[in-house]
Amino acid sequence: MTVDSWRLRIQHKSGFDYAGAVSSSYNEARMWPRNETRQAVLDARVEVWPPARTYRYEDYWGTVVTAFDVHAKHEALTVTATSTVETLPAGDLAPTGFAWEALSLPENVDRWYELLLSTKRTGLDSSLREIVADIKAAHATPHAAALALCEFVRGEVTYQPGATGVQSDALHAWEQRKGVCQDISHLTVGMLREMGMPARYVSGYLHPSPSAGIGDSVIGQSHAWVEWWAGRWTAFDPTNGVPVGERHVVVGRGREYGDVPPLKGVYAGPPSTGQGVEVTITRLR
C-alpha cells in the first residue's frame, strides 16, 4: 500500500515597523516546524534583519524557539522562516472505545491537568456550558462527542478574516458568531475542556488547496486547529471541518495562542506602527 505524502516548502515572513529608531530588541520566533510522526522537517532556517545571532531551544510545550537580540539601531525588524516539510495524510478517526469514566481517573487527570484548565482566551459562559452538557449527554463516548462539538462550532461560527484580533477570546467570537481560525480553535478547546477532555491548541500552516499543483506557489496562511485526548491524541481542524492531514504543518502546541505566538518580543524605542505577515507555500511533491 502506498501513502500519498506531500512535500511542502513554506516561507513565513513577519516583522514590525517602528515610528523611529529602536535602540535594542529581544525577540522569540516560533516558526520552525516540528519533527514528529506525521511530518518530517527536511530543511529549515530562520533569518533575521537587521542581522543578529540566533539560538534555538525547545520550550516547555515542545515548540522550537528561535531567540535573538538586536542591538543595532533599526526602524524595522524582519524575520523570515523557510522550511521544507514532508507530510502524511490524516490519521485514523475511528472510535477508540475510550469511555467517559476513564477521563476522570486520577492518573489521567494528573497527567493532563494543565490541558484541562480554562485560560483567558478559552473561558466559557453559562450558556456555552449548557450546550457542552447537552452535547456530552447525547454521545456515548468522548471521541464521538468531540467530533460532534467540532461540527457544532463550525456550524455556528462563521470564518471571517479580520473579524477579530490576536487578543480576542472564545466568548467574543461566540457572541458575534464569527472569527478566524484562532477564535474557532479557542472556542473548541474551551468546550472540549468543559467536557473534561484534555485539549491542545495547535499552531502551524495550512496549504489552502486540496488539489494543489506541483510547483505552484500560493498565498498560504498561519493556521490553528485542535487536538483532544481520549486514550490517544486526535487532531482535527474545526475551521474547515476536516481531520488534520497532508495540507497541515505543525509548528507548536500549547494551552492557547499565548503559548505559541509566531513572533513576540520587547524593545526600547518609539511605538510600533504595525506588524506585517506573509506566508507563501509551494507543493514540491
N, C-alpha and C positions, 0 to 999 in steps of 0.2 A: 504494500500500500504506500502510495506517495503522499507527502504532506506539502501542500502549496504554501510555502513560506514566501514572504515578501522581503525585499531589501530596500530600505528607505534611507535617503540622505536628508538630513534636517539641518537647516541653518536658522538659528534663532538670534536675532539682533535686538538688543534692548539697551536703554540708556536714559540719561537725564540731561536736560538743558538747564542752565542756571542764568539768573538775571545779571550776573557779573562773575568775576574771577573767584573760584573756590580755592582755598589755600591747601586743604587736605581732605581726604575722604577715606572711609573704612567700609569695605563692602563684602557681601556674600552673594554668590550666584549659585542657584540650584537649577542648572540647565544641562547637566551631564546625565544621560540615560543610564539606567541600571542594567547590570548583567544578572539575569535570572532565568527561570525555567522556560518562559515563552519568548524571551528575546535575548539576543547576543549582541553586545557592542563590539563592532569590528574596528571602529576608529572613532576617536573623539578628541576635541581640543577646545579650549576656551581662550579667546584673545581679548585683550583689554587695550583701550585707547583713552587717555594717554597711556603709554607703555608702563606696565607695572609687573613686578614679580608676583606670581601666584603660587598658592599651595593648596593641596586638596586633602580633605578628610571626610569621613562618614559621620553624620550627626547621629543623635540619639535614635532617630527613627530609621536609620539606614540609608538616608539620602546622601549622595555625593555633593559636597560643598566645595566650591572654588572660592577661596578667600584672597583678598588683595587690598593693599593700601595704595593710594595715590597722593604723593606729597608735592608734586609739581603743580603750579597754578594752572587751573583749567576752567573753561566755561561750559564744557560739555563732557560727559562720560559715556563711552560706548562699550558694551560687552557683546561679543559675537561668539556663540557656541555652534560648532559644526560637528555633526556626528553621522556615522553610518551604522545602521542597526538592522539586524535580521530578526524578523518577527514571525510568529506562528499563528495559525487560525485560532478561533475561540476554543476554549476548553469545554469540558462536559458540563452541561446544565441539568443533567438528570438528577432526580431526587436522591438525597443522601441517606434517608431513613433516620436522620438525627431528630430526636424528639424535643419538644418544648422543655420537658422536665430536665433534660441534660444541661440546658443553658444556665440553670440556677444552681448546679452543683458547685460547691465551694472551690474546687480545683479549677473550674472553668472561669468562674467569676474572678478569682485571684489572678489567673494567667492574663486575662484581657481587661483588667479593671480600668485602665486608662482609656480604653476604647469603648467603654460603656458610659462614660461621663458626658454630660451636656457641656458645651462650650458657648462662648459669646455668640458665635455665628451659627450654632446648631440648635439653640434653645427653641422650645415649642410653647404654645399657649394651650389653654384648656380645651379649645375646640379641636385642635390638632391631636391632642392626647385622646380625645374621644374617638376620632377617626382611626387612630392607631389601634385602639382597643377593639373596634369593630372588625378591622382587617385581620387582626390576630385571632379573634374568636372564629372567624369564618374559614380558617385554614388549619389543617391537621398538623402541618409541620412548619418549622421556621423557614425552610427553604422556599416552600410554596408561598408563604406569607410575604417573604422578601420580594419575590418576583411580582406578586400582585401589588405590593406597595410601589414598586418602581413604575408599574403600569399606571397606577392611580396618579402619582405625581406628574408623570408625563402628560396624562390626560387633563390635568387641572392647571398646570403652569406652562404658559407658552414661552418658548425660547425666543427671546428678542434682544439682539445685540444692542448695547447701550442703555438698556432699561435700568441697570443698577451699576454701582461702582464696587471697587475691591473691598470697601468697608461694609458693604451691605450684609444682611444676615438672612437666615431662613424665613423668619417671620415677615420681613419686608417683601420678599419675593412672593410669599403665600398671600399676603394681603392684597397685593396688586395683580396676582395671578400671572406674573411674567418676570423673566430674569434671564441670566446667562447660565452656562453650564456650571459655573461655580455655585450659583444660588441653588440650582436644582439639585446639585450634589450635596450641599449643606442641608437642605430640607430632607433629602432622602436619608442621609446619615443620621440626622436627628431623630427621624421617625423609626429607623431601624433600632437605634439605641433605646428608644422608648419601649420597644418590644422586648428589651432585654438581650438583644443580639449585638455582639461586638461588631463595630463597623469602622472602616477607614475611609478617609478622603484621599483620593489619588490624583496626582498632578502629572501631566505629560503632554503628549501631542496626538493629534488625530489627522490622518490624511482624509480630506473631505469626500473623496470619490471611491466607491467600491469597484468601479470599472476603470481605474487609473491606467493610463498608457505608460509603457516603459519609456523612461527618459523625459517625460513631460514634467516640468516644474510648475507647481501650483502654489497659490497662497494658502498656507495651512493655518493652523491655529494652536495656541496653547489650549489645553483642554483639561477637564476634570471629570472624574467618574467615581464610582464607589466600589468597595469590597465588603462583604459580610462573612462572618464566621458561623457556620452551622455544622461543626465537625470538620470542616475544611473551608478554606477561603474561596469565595466565588466572586469574580469580577464582572460588573455589569455597568453599562453606560445608560443611565436613566434619561439623559437628554435626547438620545437618539433611539432609545428602546431596543438596544442590541447588546449581546454579550461582547466583552472586550476581546478583540481579535487582531488580525494582521495589520489593521489600519491604526491601531493604538500603540503608542510607545510610552512606557512608564519612566518617569523621572524621579518621583518621590511619593512617599505616603506619610500620613500623619492624622491628627485628630480633626484638622480643618485647614483652610488656606493659610492661616498664620504660621503653620509648621513647615510650609513648603513654598514660600513666595519665590518666583524665579530670580528676582534681584531685589536686594534691600541693603541699606547702609546708613551711616551717619556722616555728616560732613560739616566743615566750618566755612561759612561764607553766606552769600545772599540767597534768597529763596529760589527754589526750583520753579521753572516756568513750564514744565511738562515732562512727561515720560513717553518715549516712543517705543513701539514694539512691532517687529516684523518677523514673521515665520514663513519660510519657504521650504516645501517638502517635494522631493523628487523620488519617484519609484524607480529604482535601478533594476529590479528583477521581480 
